[in-house]
Every structure is written in structure tokens, then in C-alpha cells.
Amino acid sequence: MLHRHTIGIVGAGQVGMAAATALFQQRIARELVLIDLDRKRAEGEAMDLMHAQGYVGRRRVWAGDYPDLSGAQIVIITAGVSQKPGEDRISLLNRNAAVFRQIAEQLDRHAPRAILIVASNPVDILTYAMQELSERPDERVIGTGTMLDTTRLRTLLAEHYQVDPRSVHAMILGEHGDSEFAVWSRANIGGTPLRHETILGKPYDPGFLDETFLKVRSAAYEIIERKGYTNWAIGLVLAHLARTIQEDQGSVLPISVRLHGEYGVSDVCLSIPVAVGINGAGERVPVPLNDDERRALVASADTLKRSIRSLSL
């Protein structure tokens, strides 16, 4: 029997614990099961969070193993080797694929009905790998994709226009990585297009938009150079995605899913707008793209396919 408020986290490192903290603080999970090769570390992290129940209400956080995930509705996968300073995401591929093979075997045995959320990088390729390695339907294996890039974009635009980021409607699609692209043709604030319009006294400035996109694309590298890893924002992304599934919201989010002909692209995982709910990835919501954006999506897919071809699954 699935327990809607039990969430497993495989990998109690920086990203896994940022997700655990966000889930705990936002009262999304009544029970969190932490799994890590370093069992003592997972136990310590669980104890640390448990001591804050006085501020969030009764919760259970504990270090377990794969059999303890039998009732989990959602399992978040953050395990894998971490990205080194200056290392691009694709170079992580072969070091992480072997880790995912072992995880898939354990999750299929002990939590075959759980929805899997992949956050480990390179997320699109590892989402594809997990779909290939796991026996569960592809729609129940999703990646965080460009949700993080999208919130970075909306945050930077909101700072420029001095508005709430939630009022900025703009998306990054494609690979979570160097071939991603911004859908400027559809970006707007309160329905007013960013292109060719003056918004709140700030005129259309294509140079600013280009500069903003470059900041988004290089954000992970900038953060890793300074602190060695990224964790807090992706932790909040994971909490938001888990809540969206739990509450069957049907929210349209740019997550990494397998494409089946959308935009003329197939057999690759990358981010397009998808309705997310209780069964994981639902209907695709293909946003109309202009010619440049379509070419960017196809180029992003081709980049990922070249890496997928090097996988030995």
C-alpha cells in the first residue's frame, strides 16, 4: 500500500538534504526515509532534522534502506558522484550510469509503484537511463529538468523589472545544461510580452535579455566555483515537484520527460512543458515555438542523443 506522505530520498548529500529540509519545513512529507551509502551520515542528518519537530509538527525522518521504501509514493534520486569545479554535466555521465543501474534494481524490487524524481546530473541523460533500467512506465520516471533554470530566469527578470517572480512567465527548455534555450517569443509579465514592449518604464532591450540568459546558463558553474556545489534552490524545486504530485495539481512545469514526436523529436529526455500530477508526467503542453527556438530544441536533443549513444545500459 502506498502512503501519500512518505517520500524516500536516495542520496543524503548536499542536494538530498536540501530537498529533505524543504520537504520538512513545508510539511510536505510526514515521513522521510533517507538512504545513503554512508549510513551513519544519514542517521545524523535524520536526527538533526527530527529535533525541529517542535516548529513543524509531528514528523518522522529516519535513515533506512531500500526495503523501507515499499510504501513510498515518491522517491527522489540525488545520488551519484558530484560535479567538480569547471566540469560540464555531460562528463559526469559514465561515472553516474553505473550507480543508477544499482539504484534501479533496488527500487524495482522494493518500490515498484513509486514515482521517481531524478535530480542527479546530467539529469536528462540519467532520467533516460533510469527509464531504460527501471521496469516502471516512463511517465513515472521524471527529471527536474529545467525547473531550476526557469526559476533562475524568472528571478533575474523579476529583479530587473521589480516585480514578483511569480508574475514573470518565461521558461528555459531543452537540456538542463549548455544547449538549453530561453523561449523569449512567449515570455511575458502579466500578459505583456517582454519583446518589443515597454514594461514598468523599462523598454525592450535585446542585449539585456541575452545577458540574462547567459547568466542563467552559467549560474551553476558560478556557484560551484564559489562554494563547490549547488543545493538550496534545487532542494526547493524538488519540494515543489513533490507537492505538485502529492496534490495532483496538474501544474504545467518544464520537467525532463521522454519525447515521442513532440516538435519532431523522439527517444530522448529533455524539458518541455508537462502537466504534472498524481501519476507523474501527464499530458504534454507544447508551447508554440518560433523557428529559432525550434532549431534550438532540435539541437539540444541532438546534443543529448550523442551522449545517450555512449551509454551501455
SULTA-V155623 format. One record per backbone hydrogen bond with DSSP energy under -0.5 kcal/mol. NH is the residue of the N-H (numbers start at 1). CO is the residue of the C=O. If there is no record, write none. Layout:
nh=NH co=CO
nh=NH co=CO
This chain:
nh=3 co=71
nh=4 co=2
nh=6 co=3
nh=7 co=5
nh=7 co=31
nh=8 co=74
nh=9 co=33
nh=10 co=76
nh=11 co=9
nh=11 co=35
nh=17 co=13
nh=18 co=14
nh=19 co=15
nh=20 co=16
nh=21 co=17
nh=22 co=18
nh=23 co=19
nh=24 co=20
nh=25 co=21
nh=26 co=22
nh=27 co=24
nh=28 co=23
nh=29 co=23
nh=30 co=5
nh=31 co=5
nh=32 co=60
nh=33 co=7
nh=34 co=32
nh=34 co=62
nh=35 co=9
nh=39 co=37
nh=42 co=38
nh=43 co=39
nh=44 co=40
nh=45 co=41
nh=46 co=42
nh=47 co=43
nh=48 co=44
nh=49 co=45
nh=50 co=46
nh=51 co=47
nh=52 co=49
nh=53 co=50
nh=55 co=52
nh=56 co=52
nh=56 co=53
nh=57 co=53
nh=60 co=30
nh=62 co=32
nh=64 co=34
nh=68 co=65
nh=69 co=66
nh=70 co=67
nh=72 co=69
nh=73 co=3
nh=73 co=6
nh=74 co=6
nh=75 co=115
nh=76 co=8
nh=77 co=117
nh=78 co=10
nh=78 co=76
nh=79 co=10
nh=87 co=84
nh=91 co=88
nh=92 co=89
nh=93 co=90
nh=96 co=92
nh=96 co=93
nh=97 co=93
nh=98 co=94
nh=100 co=96
nh=101 co=97
nh=102 co=98
nh=103 co=99
nh=104 co=100
nh=105 co=101
nh=106 co=102
nh=107 co=103
nh=108 co=104
nh=109 co=105
nh=110 co=106
nh=111 co=107
nh=114 co=111
nh=115 co=73
nh=116 co=140
nh=117 co=75
nh=118 co=116
nh=118 co=142
nh=119 co=77
nh=120 co=77
nh=126 co=122
nh=127 co=123
nh=128 co=124
nh=129 co=125
nh=130 co=126
nh=131 co=127
nh=132 co=128
nh=133 co=129
nh=134 co=130
nh=140 co=137
nh=141 co=138
nh=142 co=116
nh=143 co=256
nh=144 co=118
nh=146 co=254
nh=147 co=144
nh=150 co=146
nh=151 co=147
nh=152 co=148
nh=153 co=149
nh=154 co=150
nh=155 co=151
nh=156 co=152
nh=157 co=153
nh=158 co=154
nh=159 co=155
nh=160 co=156
nh=161 co=157
nh=162 co=158
nh=163 co=158
nh=167 co=164
nh=168 co=165
nh=169 co=167
nh=169 co=188
nh=170 co=168
nh=173 co=181
nh=174 co=271
nh=177 co=175
nh=180 co=177
nh=181 co=173
nh=183 co=171
nh=184 co=182
nh=186 co=183
nh=187 co=183
nh=187 co=184
nh=188 co=169
nh=189 co=192
nh=190 co=167
nh=192 co=189
nh=193 co=191
nh=194 co=187
nh=197 co=194
nh=199 co=197
nh=199 co=202
nh=202 co=199
nh=203 co=201
nh=208 co=205
nh=209 co=205
nh=210 co=206
nh=211 co=207
nh=212 co=208
nh=213 co=209
nh=214 co=210
nh=215 co=211
nh=216 co=212
nh=217 co=213
nh=218 co=214
nh=219 co=215
nh=219 co=216
nh=222 co=218
nh=223 co=219
nh=224 co=220
nh=225 co=221
nh=226 co=222
nh=227 co=223
nh=228 co=223
nh=228 co=224
nh=235 co=231
nh=236 co=232
nh=237 co=233
nh=238 co=234
nh=239 co=235
nh=240 co=236
nh=241 co=237
nh=242 co=238
nh=243 co=239
nh=244 co=240
nh=245 co=241
nh=246 co=242
nh=247 co=243
nh=248 co=245
nh=249 co=244
nh=250 co=276
nh=251 co=276
nh=253 co=251
nh=253 co=274
nh=255 co=253
nh=255 co=272
nh=256 co=143
nh=257 co=255
nh=257 co=270
nh=259 co=268
nh=261 co=265
nh=264 co=261
nh=265 co=262
nh=267 co=259
nh=270 co=257
nh=270 co=268
nh=271 co=174
nh=272 co=255
nh=272 co=270
nh=274 co=253
nh=275 co=283
nh=276 co=251
nh=276 co=274
nh=277 co=280
nh=280 co=277
nh=281 co=139
nh=282 co=275
nh=285 co=273
nh=287 co=285
nh=294 co=290
nh=295 co=291
nh=296 co=292
nh=297 co=293
nh=298 co=294
nh=299 co=295
nh=300 co=296
nh=301 co=297
nh=302 co=298
nh=303 co=299
nh=304 co=300
nh=305 co=301
nh=306 co=302
nh=307 co=303
nh=308 co=304
nh=309 co=305
nh=310 co=307
nh=311 co=308
nh=313 co=311
